[in-house]
Amino acid sequence: MDLDLDRMLELTTRGQWSVDDIDWSRPIEGVDHMSERARFEAGQQLLFTAGLERRAARVFALCAEYIDEPRAADIYHLFEVDELRHAEAEIRLAARYGVYWSDLPLASRWMFKELEGVMKHSTVGHHELSSATILLFELALDSILIPALKSLTSDPIQTDVFRRIDQDESRHLAMDYWLLDRKGASQKGKTFRDVVEQAEGGRSMLGRIRGRVSLVRTLATFMNGFGAMALVTVSLRDQMTDPARIERYIKRVSKVPERAPRAMDAPGYRMGLSGQRRMLKLLFPMNRTGQAHS
């Protein structure tokens, strides 16, 4: 797919904003209808989202490191800044609900701690898988998580923050499609193992095994952390499992090849799709009509 990288760099540079642009001193509004438990869970979900945004920042930092296109590298550096800013804004939103990092489930906090360590010393395998699948995360954020949080309150500050995040994410998605299509073009006919081994070059067999083990551990950590959040955010469950939102996400994923025609030629993306289906079945095994998600 074609993308004007000069224009994208210009838009991303111009679209930068600061959390200090927002008047955080204003008291939260539009939450009178929410129970104390519901407010607590809303704050927890905001913090969980902030943790994911921080991991996305690391993925974009790796994209900037590995990409061989200077303009794209500059864009990805700015995307890293975007994601860290989103995380900070969501942490401040959670604080307005009176919820802080220590209020997250232990398994979720452990997930983020583990991922931080893993991503700090990322292998080629981590980069290849995360950069090929970050599109799935950002589509889920845009289709399920953020809409669920938006529906909770009409608080002007929260509305403003999500509007700003939405604008940033629209640029991220455009680059996600571009990168995925680029990967498909260069990796057609290869397995994920082929791609990683080619990138690793002369890495020792022991190093390769450690990389594979680390990758499996990362995926297991994700499942535990997400599962813990699904168990504790009970009052948010109806919003998070709204069939219309889940189906909208699935439909958007199914249309990825329309935006990135060579997406399915990227083995990392195919692996991500398989993992996504398993996670959907784990977190949302039934919709409200009693039908399991395929």
Steps between C-alpha positions, in 0.01 A plus 500: 500500500610855433538750783639853481757478780593868470138595556466250786810638671364854464159405642651308790736785589220753481266276700715484812333615822581502871309362797571838661269660240210350699350649816525201733379704797140482379299247701368197317148534362227266380571215743210546743321201347802273560541289811821522701597158363436607141718809544778289646486257208498787249821629658651152492422466130653840426820393678506168316464691174785730606719195557423376149577843356843488664570165338384639166751783546776241523373323187518827306848567638607163360334580167709818483812297580444228241339692212729589211298806394620823673166681478317200640753482785427863585127430496539199729703703748210746515254210539702385801450845651129481415452172686686616809285814502183291467611290796566805714160649410322173587684478833379851580146408396512198732616721785183706457311181584727457803674196351876444489749244368496293821125448446558285192476121549832346596504283185459807281775693677721193469420485127616856445814449710589187304432668166711798596795272568445298185459801274804670651711216362285416200600233254444515127208264553332742740547784255370305202190374682415823680551725196290268283216480753483844661227573245279240674556673835425846366184382324385342828573822685306697241208257468451353848693653787479875440129491394420304819676761713339786308156359572548523877492876540462829317781657703643781281861428595473132415319585176777743404775249577339227292446744212872579501593132524265415212674754277841351580377144451366576153859578392632192679256278315604641163863416575403158638339412167803634311748299708296181485467520124875563474572195714273284286682609186843404638397187692271323255553124501698505825415358839536707816804290585653582159449873557650496849796279411584715200492813716701335779777402261779325688331488837583181694254214527477559878418865439228402254347255748500765771327736262225246425449427871480872575240545225280219636534643851390840374184357342414307819554816706255688280233236547535509881489878523201539271319215673545666839347824373206314349429344841513817710330760279156346543295817462679579173443154357177584317668793329814303417307199369240698305447277194480804272847614610654154479352439156613843382854414608490161328364661184774764497764230542348300214534807277870557576602352159294771331733762649815286503460258205809295589423470873437125492843444346659619827544193726513710817157641420358153438635391839341806657163420347514151647581640843229762467234235436610303806493811717153598380372156589662524844384850586166508316389135470136592464320806375166604642310280260684198634700439183871436528733722300670323213 
